[in-house]
Amino acid sequence: MERILKHLRGEPVEFVRKILRAQADDWQRDALNTLAKSARLAIRSGHGVGKSCLQAWSVLWFLFTRPNARVVMTAPTIRQLYDILMAEISKWLKRSELLEELFEWQKTKVIFKAEPENYYAVARTAAKPENLQGFHAEHLLFILDEASGIGDDIFEAVEGALTGTDNKLLMCGNPTRNSGFFYRAFHEDRELYQTMKVSSAESGRVSDEYCKRLIKQYGEDSDVVRVRVLGEFPKSESDGVIPLELIEAAMMREPARQGELILGVDVARQGNDLTAVAVRLGDDCLAIKTWRHADLMTTTGRIIHLLTELMTKHKKSRAELRIDDDGLGAGVTDRLKEVIKERQIAAQVIACHNGGKSRDNRYSNFISEAMFALRERLEQKLLTLPRDENLAGELSTRRFTLNSADRIILEPKSQYKKRLGRSPDRADALALAFAPLRSRAVLPSFVAGSSYWR
């Protein structure tokens, strides 16, 4: 048995084939072989190429082939760590009668049954450096999942543990930002790492339709396609309002799910445009609800249904509705006032005018100020976003310019639609939900149907 283990220690692909009874993709075989021979491996990729699968195989291979081995796994979010990575490990562990006999899967750990205190794999969130300190062993593997979203202070704690002769580091993730240790691994620190890039377009696990859809929607050279399909770092163009790295970081944060309930509503104006409703709870956007091809009365009914459902679900005695009141939105605003009054719903309808006056003279209109206020919240890490690919695309591809009065003006919807063939309805609904309105110290209470912007 010892001879077999020593052989498989240098042959992880054979371990996957014989012990797990699985066939690795070409890039996964290259990655496993590289990990066996190298101390540090960094992999950047598009979505859906099989990163979690690779990491799960690496964990089980390392545990099986080394005595008293320890594996430490971390990721920016509980969901990524437990619901995805640990679940993937559980799936593959069950594939092997031999591994199931030796190891026990738990929610946060995989332990060697005969020696659980010193022989294990453990999952720790990358919330604070102390979560990852104190791990030292002759055979130690650190796995950093969604590594681009992990802070440098966390990485420093990992670095401090990698002092043994058989200590390894595997980092995987979408390359969402142009800074941090993950970025440096592919640039100024490249001599310290073996590196790989895996494109979704070249993976048999990702459908051609997915890649073609993103390219068609946002353009082949957009940051959305670069990061989520090609595995390239974003460009973050100088005339873009919100860099993709800020959006991705907000999508990785865990929502607090507390605070005021506010709905931002962008009403569809024509054709295939969407009516979009951003659901805000305190500093969290919990979801973006959308529909199309509905008349104004149907739209009003859907908003009321969603509002009352959310008030009940989150146990809120009051709520706020912010409607883009320009164009067709005015009809929805007026009808919402009537229905809320008739049904005695404790909610304020606030008519906002995207083309109206801004509070801050640096901006040419309300929506420009609202979108940059959204960016500021993202920069300050004061906002969480749902994992919504379309929302990420719309936010990261919106541009701005300066008008003749030297004021910032957001790219108009009509221009955006002409450029990309679709309307940024989700992004505008989100901006409404988090827009800076007049101070509540000035207006401590509101009558249903009051307007800040008339």
C-alpha positions as CSV (number, residue, x, y, z in Angstrom):
1,M,0.0,0.0,0.0
2,E,2.8,2.4,0.9
3,R,4.3,1.8,-2.6
4,I,1.0,2.7,-4.3
5,L,0.6,5.8,-2.2
6,K,4.1,7.0,-3.0
7,H,3.4,6.4,-6.7
8,L,0.1,8.2,-6.7
9,R,1.7,11.2,-4.9
10,G,3.4,12.0,-8.1
11,E,0.5,10.9,-10.4
12,P,-2.6,12.8,-9.4
13,V,-4.2,12.2,-12.8
14,E,-3.9,8.4,-12.2
15,F,-5.5,9.0,-8.7
16,V,-8.4,10.7,-10.3
17,R,-8.9,8.0,-12.9
18,K,-8.4,4.9,-10.6
19,I,-9.6,6.0,-7.2
20,L,-12.3,8.5,-8.2
21,R,-13.1,6.8,-11.5
22,A,-13.2,10.1,-13.3
23,Q,-11.7,11.5,-16.5
24,A,-10.0,14.9,-16.3
25,D,-10.2,17.5,-19.0
26,D,-7.0,18.4,-20.8
27,W,-6.5,21.5,-18.7
28,Q,-7.3,19.7,-15.5
29,R,-4.7,17.1,-16.3
30,D,-2.1,19.8,-16.9
31,A,-3.1,21.5,-13.7
32,L,-2.9,18.3,-11.6
33,N,0.5,17.4,-13.0
34,T,1.8,20.9,-12.4
35,L,0.6,20.9,-8.8
36,A,2.3,17.6,-8.2
37,K,5.6,19.0,-9.3
38,S,5.4,22.6,-8.1
39,A,4.9,24.5,-4.9
40,R,2.6,27.3,-6.3
41,L,0.0,27.2,-9.0
42,A,-2.3,30.1,-10.0
43,I,-5.2,29.5,-12.5
44,R,-7.3,32.2,-13.9
45,S,-10.3,31.2,-16.0
46,G,-13.7,32.0,-17.3
47,H,-16.9,30.7,-15.8
48,G,-18.0,27.0,-15.7
49,V,-14.7,25.4,-16.8
50,G,-14.5,22.9,-13.8
51,K,-12.4,24.8,-11.2
52,S,-14.4,23.4,-8.2
53,C,-14.0,19.9,-9.6
54,L,-10.3,20.4,-9.9
55,Q,-10.0,21.7,-6.4
56,A,-12.0,18.9,-4.9
57,W,-9.8,16.3,-6.7
58,S,-6.7,18.1,-5.4
59,V,-7.9,18.0,-1.8
60,L,-8.7,14.3,-1.9
61,W,-5.5,13.4,-3.8
62,F,-3.3,15.3,-1.3
63,L,-5.1,13.8,1.7
64,F,-4.9,10.2,0.3
65,T,-1.3,10.2,-0.7
66,R,0.4,11.8,2.4
67,P,0.5,10.8,6.0
68,N,-0.9,13.4,8.5
69,A,-1.7,15.7,5.6
70,R,-3.5,19.0,6.2
71,V,-5.5,20.9,3.6
72,V,-6.8,24.4,4.3
73,M,-9.5,25.8,1.9
74,T,-10.7,29.4,1.9
75,A,-12.9,31.6,-0.3
76,P,-14.5,35.1,0.1
77,T,-18.0,33.8,0.9
78,I,-19.6,31.0,2.9
79,R,-21.6,30.1,-0.2
80,Q,-18.6,29.5,-2.4
81,L,-16.8,27.6,0.4
82,Y,-19.5,25.4,1.8
83,D,-22.3,25.2,-0.8
84,I,-20.0,24.8,-3.8
85,L,-16.5,23.6,-2.8
86,M,-17.3,21.4,0.2
87,A,-20.3,20.0,-1.6
88,E,-18.1,19.1,-4.6
89,I,-15.7,17.3,-2.2
90,S,-18.6,15.3,-0.7
91,K,-19.7,14.3,-4.2
92,W,-16.3,12.9,-5.2
93,L,-15.6,11.3,-1.8
94,K,-18.8,9.2,-2.2
95,R,-17.6,8.0,-5.6
96,S,-14.8,5.9,-3.9
97,E,-15.5,3.1,-1.4
98,L,-11.8,3.2,-0.4
99,L,-11.9,7.0,0.4
100,E,-15.2,6.7,2.3
101,E,-13.7,4.0,4.4
102,L,-10.8,6.1,5.3
103,F,-12.3,9.6,5.5
104,E,-15.4,11.3,6.9
105,W,-17.0,14.3,5.3
106,Q,-18.4,17.0,7.6
107,K,-19.9,20.4,6.7
108,T,-16.7,22.3,7.4
109,K,-14.1,19.4,7.4
110,V,-12.9,16.2,6.0
111,I,-11.2,14.1,8.6
112,F,-9.1,10.9,8.6
113,K,-11.1,8.6,10.8
114,A,-8.1,7.0,12.5
115,E,-6.5,10.4,13.4
116,P,-9.0,13.3,13.1
117,E,-7.0,15.8,15.1
118,N,-3.9,15.9,13.0
119,Y,-5.0,14.6,9.6
120,Y,-7.8,16.6,7.9
121,A,-9.0,19.2,5.3
122,V,-10.7,22.2,6.8
123,A,-12.7,25.1,5.3
124,R,-12.3,28.6,6.7
125,T,-13.8,31.8,5.2
126,A,-11.4,34.6,4.2
127,A,-13.1,37.0,6.5
128,K,-10.1,37.8,8.7
129,P,-6.4,36.8,8.7
130,E,-6.6,34.9,12.1
131,N,-9.0,32.4,10.4
132,L,-6.0,31.1,8.5
133,Q,-3.2,31.4,10.9
134,G,-1.6,28.6,12.9
135,F,-1.6,25.9,10.2
136,H,1.8,24.3,9.9
137,A,2.6,20.7,8.8
138,E,5.1,18.8,6.8
139,H,2.4,18.1,4.2
140,L,0.2,21.2,3.8
141,L,-1.9,22.3,0.9
142,F,-3.7,25.7,0.8
143,I,-6.5,26.2,-1.7
144,L,-7.7,29.7,-2.4
145,D,-11.0,29.7,-4.3
146,E,-12.2,32.8,-6.1
147,A,-8.7,34.1,-5.2
148,S,-9.2,37.5,-6.9
149,G,-11.8,38.4,-4.2
150,I,-9.4,37.6,-1.3
151,G,-7.6,40.4,0.4
152,D,-3.8,40.8,0.6
153,D,-4.0,40.6,4.5
154,I,-5.5,37.1,4.2
155,F,-2.8,36.1,1.7
156,E,-0.1,37.2,4.0
157,A,-1.5,34.8,6.7
158,V,-1.4,32.0,4.1
159,E,2.2,33.0,3.1
160,G,3.3,32.7,6.8
161,A,2.1,29.1,6.9
162,L,3.9,27.8,3.8
163,T,7.2,27.0,5.3
164,G,7.4,23.2,5.1
165,T,9.2,21.0,2.5
166,D,5.9,19.7,1.1
167,N,3.8,22.8,1.3
168,K,1.7,23.8,-1.7
169,L,-0.6,26.6,-2.8
170,L,-3.4,26.3,-5.4
171,M,-5.2,29.5,-6.3
172,C,-8.1,29.6,-8.7
173,G,-10.6,32.2,-9.8
174,N,-12.0,34.6,-12.4
175,P,-9.5,37.5,-12.8
176,T,-11.9,40.2,-11.6
177,R,-9.5,42.9,-10.6
178,N,-6.2,44.5,-11.7
179,S,-4.6,44.5,-8.2
180,G,-3.9,42.2,-5.3
181,F,-1.8,39.1,-4.9
182,F,-3.8,37.1,-7.5
183,Y,-3.1,39.7,-10.1
184,R,0.6,39.9,-9.1
185,A,0.9,36.1,-9.5
186,F,0.4,36.6,-13.3
187,H,2.5,39.8,-13.5
188,E,5.3,41.1,-11.3
189,D,5.5,37.9,-9.1
190,R,5.2,35.5,-12.0
191,E,8.6,34.0,-11.4
192,L,7.2,32.6,-8.1
193,Y,4.3,30.7,-9.7
194,Q,3.3,28.2,-12.3
195,T,0.4,29.9,-14.0
196,M,-2.4,28.8,-16.3
197,K,-5.3,30.5,-18.2
198,V,-8.5,28.6,-19.1
199,S,-11.0,30.1,-21.5
200,S,-14.7,29.1,-21.3
201,A,-14.8,29.3,-25.0
202,E,-12.3,26.4,-25.2
203,S,-13.9,24.3,-22.5
204,G,-16.2,21.4,-23.3
205,R,-18.1,22.1,-20.1
206,V,-19.4,25.5,-21.3
207,S,-22.0,25.8,-24.0
208,D,-21.2,27.8,-27.1
209,E,-24.5,29.5,-26.7
210,Y,-23.3,31.0,-23.3
211,C,-20.2,32.4,-24.8
212,K,-21.8,33.7,-27.9
213,R,-24.6,35.4,-25.9
214,L,-22.2,37.3,-23.7
215,I,-20.1,38.4,-26.7
216,K,-23.3,39.5,-28.6
217,Q,-24.7,41.4,-25.6
218,Y,-21.5,43.2,-24.4
219,G,-18.9,42.9,-27.1
220,E,-15.9,40.6,-27.4
221,D,-13.5,43.2,-25.8
222,S,-15.8,44.1,-22.9
223,D,-14.7,43.4,-19.4
224,V,-17.6,41.0,-18.9
225,V,-16.4,38.8,-21.7
226,R,-12.8,39.2,-20.8
227,V,-13.3,38.0,-17.2
228,R,-16.3,35.6,-17.5
229,V,-15.4,34.0,-20.8
230,L,-11.8,34.5,-21.7
231,G,-10.2,34.4,-18.3
232,E,-8.4,37.7,-18.9
233,F,-8.0,40.6,-16.5
234,P,-10.4,43.5,-17.0
235,K,-9.4,46.6,-18.9
236,S,-11.5,49.0,-16.8
237,E,-11.9,51.7,-19.5
238,S,-11.4,55.3,-18.4
239,D,-14.9,56.3,-19.5
240,G,-16.6,53.4,-17.7
241,V,-18.6,54.4,-14.6
242,I,-18.2,51.2,-12.5
243,P,-15.3,48.8,-12.9
244,L,-16.2,45.1,-13.0
245,E,-13.9,44.3,-10.1
246,L,-16.1,46.4,-7.7
247,I,-19.3,44.6,-9.0
248,E,-17.7,41.2,-8.6
249,A,-16.5,42.0,-5.1
250,A,-20.0,43.1,-4.1
251,M,-21.5,39.9,-5.5
252,M,-19.1,37.9,-3.3
253,R,-20.1,39.7,0.0
254,E,-22.6,38.2,2.3
255,P,-25.8,40.3,2.7
256,A,-26.8,41.4,6.2
257,R,-30.5,41.2,5.2
258,Q,-31.6,44.0,7.6
259,G,-32.7,47.7,7.2
260,E,-35.3,49.6,5.2
261,L,-37.2,47.9,2.4
262,I,-36.9,50.0,-0.8
263,L,-37.9,49.1,-4.4
264,G,-36.3,50.9,-7.3
265,V,-38.4,50.6,-10.4
266,D,-37.4,51.3,-14.0
267,V,-40.5,51.0,-16.2
268,A,-40.1,49.6,-19.7
269,R,-40.8,52.0,-22.5
270,Q,-41.0,50.0,-25.6
271,G,-40.3,46.7,-27.5
272,N,-38.0,44.3,-25.7
273,D,-37.0,46.7,-22.9
274,L,-37.6,45.3,-19.4
275,T,-39.5,46.7,-16.5
276,A,-36.9,46.1,-13.7
277,V,-37.4,46.2,-10.0
278,A,-34.4,46.3,-7.7
279,V,-35.1,45.0,-4.2
280,R,-33.1,46.8,-1.6
281,L,-33.0,45.9,2.1
282,G,-30.6,48.2,3.9
283,D,-27.3,48.0,2.3
284,D,-28.2,44.9,0.3
285,C,-29.7,44.5,-3.2
286,L,-31.3,41.1,-2.7
287,A,-32.6,40.6,-6.2
288,I,-33.5,42.3,-9.5
289,K,-37.0,41.3,-10.8
290,T,-37.8,41.8,-14.5
291,W,-40.6,41.3,-17.0
292,R,-41.5,42.6,-20.4
293,H,-44.5,43.1,-22.7
294,A,-46.8,44.2,-19.9
295,D,-49.2,47.2,-20.0
296,L,-49.1,49.8,-17.2
297,M,-52.0,48.3,-15.2
298,T,-50.4,44.9,-15.3
299,T,-47.0,46.4,-14.3
300,T,-48.7,48.2,-11.4
301,G,-50.3,45.0,-10.2
302,R,-47.1,43.1,-10.3
303,I,-45.3,45.8,-8.3
304,I,-48.0,45.8,-5.7
305,H,-47.9,42.0,-5.4
306,L,-44.1,42.0,-5.1
307,L,-44.2,44.9,-2.5
308,T,-46.7,43.2,-0.2
309,E,-45.0,39.8,-0.6
310,L,-41.6,41.4,0.4
311,M,-43.1,43.3,3.3
312,T,-44.6,40.1,4.7
313,K,-41.5,38.0,4.1
314,H,-39.1,40.5,5.7
315,K,-41.6,41.6,8.4
316,K,-41.6,45.3,7.4
317,S,-44.3,47.6,8.5
318,R,-43.5,50.2,5.9
319,A,-41.6,50.4,2.6
320,E,-40.6,52.8,-0.1
321,L,-41.1,52.7,-3.9
322,R,-38.9,54.8,-6.1
323,I,-40.2,55.1,-9.7
324,D,-38.5,56.6,-12.7
325,D,-41.4,59.0,-13.4
326,D,-40.2,60.2,-16.8
327,G,-42.2,58.9,-19.8
328,L,-44.4,55.9,-19.2
329,G,-43.3,55.7,-15.6
330,A,-45.6,58.6,-14.7
331,G,-48.7,56.4,-15.4
332,V,-47.4,53.7,-13.1
333,T,-46.6,56.2,-10.4
334,D,-50.1,57.7,-10.5
335,R,-51.8,54.3,-10.4
336,L,-49.5,53.0,-7.6
337,K,-50.5,56.0,-5.5
338,E,-54.2,55.2,-6.0
339,V,-53.8,51.5,-5.2
340,I,-51.7,52.1,-2.1
341,K,-54.2,54.5,-0.8
342,E,-57.2,52.2,-1.5
343,R,-55.5,49.2,0.1
344,Q,-54.0,51.3,2.9
345,I,-50.5,49.9,2.3
346,A,-47.9,51.6,4.5
347,A,-45.6,52.6,1.6
348,Q,-44.4,55.8,0.0
349,V,-44.3,56.3,-3.7
350,I,-41.4,58.6,-4.6
351,A,-41.4,59.9,-8.2
352,C,-37.8,60.3,-9.4
353,H,-36.9,62.0,-12.6
354,N,-33.8,60.5,-14.2
355,G,-33.4,63.4,-16.5
356,G,-34.2,65.9,-13.7
357,K,-31.9,68.1,-11.7
358,S,-29.1,66.6,-9.6
359,R,-28.3,67.7,-6.0
360,D,-24.6,68.0,-6.8
361,N,-23.6,70.5,-9.4
362,R,-20.8,68.2,-10.7
363,Y,-23.5,66.1,-12.4
364,S,-25.8,67.1,-15.2
365,N,-28.9,65.1,-14.1
366,F,-30.3,62.9,-11.4
367,I,-29.4,59.5,-12.9
368,S,-25.8,60.5,-13.5
369,E,-25.5,61.5,-9.8
370,A,-27.3,58.3,-8.7
371,M,-25.0,56.0,-10.8
372,F,-21.8,57.6,-9.4
373,A,-23.2,57.4,-5.9
374,L,-23.7,53.7,-6.5
375,R,-20.0,53.5,-7.5
376,E,-19.0,55.3,-4.3
377,R,-20.9,52.8,-2.2
378,L,-19.2,49.9,-4.1
379,E,-15.8,51.5,-3.6
380,Q,-16.5,51.8,0.2
381,K,-17.8,48.2,0.3
382,L,-21.1,49.4,1.6
383,L,-23.2,47.4,-0.8
384,T,-23.9,43.7,-1.6
385,L,-25.3,42.6,-5.0
386,P,-27.0,39.4,-6.1
387,R,-25.1,37.1,-8.5
388,D,-26.8,38.4,-11.6
389,E,-24.8,38.1,-14.7
390,N,-27.0,40.6,-16.7
391,L,-26.7,43.2,-13.9
392,A,-22.9,42.9,-13.9
393,G,-22.9,43.3,-17.6
394,E,-25.1,46.4,-17.6
395,L,-23.3,48.1,-14.7
396,S,-19.8,47.5,-16.1
397,T,-20.5,48.6,-19.7
398,R,-22.2,52.0,-18.9
399,R,-20.1,55.0,-19.9
400,F,-20.0,58.7,-19.1
401,T,-18.7,61.9,-20.5
402,L,-18.5,65.6,-19.7
403,N,-21.0,68.0,-21.3
404,S,-20.4,71.6,-22.5
405,A,-20.9,72.9,-18.9
406,D,-18.1,70.5,-17.7
407,R,-20.6,68.4,-15.8
408,I,-20.6,64.6,-15.7
409,I,-23.4,63.0,-17.8
410,L,-24.2,59.3,-17.9
411,E,-24.4,57.7,-21.4
412,P,-28.1,58.0,-22.3
413,K,-30.2,54.9,-22.5
414,S,-30.8,55.4,-26.2
415,Q,-27.1,55.6,-26.9
416,Y,-26.3,52.6,-24.8
417,K,-29.0,50.6,-26.6
418,K,-27.6,51.7,-30.0
419,R,-24.1,50.6,-29.0
420,L,-25.0,47.3,-27.4
421,G,-28.5,46.5,-28.7
422,R,-30.2,46.3,-25.3
423,S,-31.3,48.6,-22.5
424,P,-29.5,48.9,-19.1
425,D,-32.8,48.6,-17.2
426,R,-31.5,46.5,-14.3
427,A,-28.7,49.0,-13.7
428,D,-31.0,52.0,-13.7
429,A,-33.4,50.2,-11.3
430,L,-30.5,49.5,-8.9
431,A,-29.3,53.2,-9.1
432,L,-32.8,54.3,-8.2
433,A,-33.0,52.0,-5.2
434,F,-29.7,53.4,-3.8
435,A,-30.0,57.0,-5.1
436,P,-29.1,59.8,-2.6
437,L,-32.4,61.6,-2.0
438,R,-33.0,64.7,0.1
439,S,-32.0,64.4,3.8
440,R,-34.5,62.7,5.9
441,A,-33.7,65.2,8.7
442,V,-35.4,67.7,6.5
443,L,-38.3,65.4,5.6
444,P,-38.7,63.1,8.6
445,S,-42.0,61.6,7.4
446,F,-43.7,61.3,4.0
447,V,-47.2,61.2,2.7
448,A,-47.8,58.3,0.3
449,G,-47.2,59.7,-3.2
450,S,-44.9,62.5,-2.3
451,S,-42.2,63.4,-4.7
452,Y,-38.6,64.7,-4.1
453,W,-38.0,65.7,-7.7
454,R,-41.0,67.7,-9.0
